[in-house]
Amino acid sequence: MIANLEQFYFDQVNDLYSAETQLLGILPQMAEDASCPELREAFKNHLQETRTHCERLNMIRNRLGISDQTGECEAMRGLIAEARKYLTQTIPGGLRDAVLIAAGNRIEHYEIAGYGATRAFASCLGFGEDAHLLGETLKEEGAADAAITKIATGGVFHSGVNEAAAQFETAPA
């Protein structure tokens, strides 16, 4: 039972850690599946950042003596499962890149929300160093989201995606 804000904060730090470690498992596949070189590079860069995010969260967990008792982040598990589903249902190329961008944006938005709230909790609780670390990660998550969006609006959604979608046949629902 969570009885106070500090306990909830600890839970949220663990949840973010779980989300980031799950993301480490899919980012290499997302990079490999991208046909757009800029998108592939964005996912590779975010993989490196995600490793740093895990290190920061571990620093917080170790400093505060937070034990991992929350289990797996269900929201990230769902976002990753949805991404994998659509990746198996699309042909390589521009259409798959559009799927990767949509999945990447959803994941980044989830992380942005999580880091924003958790940073606010850290500030409320007087955990200034934690708030700073979480704020750094929050900036990086925002930049990753902006990079993926820029790739989408800079051409991926306009270069053959509709043609590829028109040629792709799905199984009846």
Sequence and secondary structure as in RCSB ss.txt:
>XXXX:A:sequence
MIANLEQFYFDQVNDLYSAETQLLGILPQMAEDASCPELREAFKNHLQETRTHCERLNMIRNRLGISDQTGECEA
MRGLIAEARKYLTQTIPGGLRDAVLIAAGNRIEHYEIAGYGATRAFASCLGFGEDAHLLGETLKEEGAADAAITK
IATGGVFHSGVNEAAAQFETAPA
>XXXX:A:secstr
   SHHHHHHHHHHHHHHHHHHHHHHHHHHHHH  SHHHHHHHHHHHHHHHHHHHHHHHHHHHHT    S   HH
HHHHHHHHHHHHHTS TTHHHHHHHHHHHHHHHHHHHHHHHHHHHHHHHHT HHHHHHHHHHHHHHHHHHHHHHH
HHHTTGGGSSHHHHHHH      
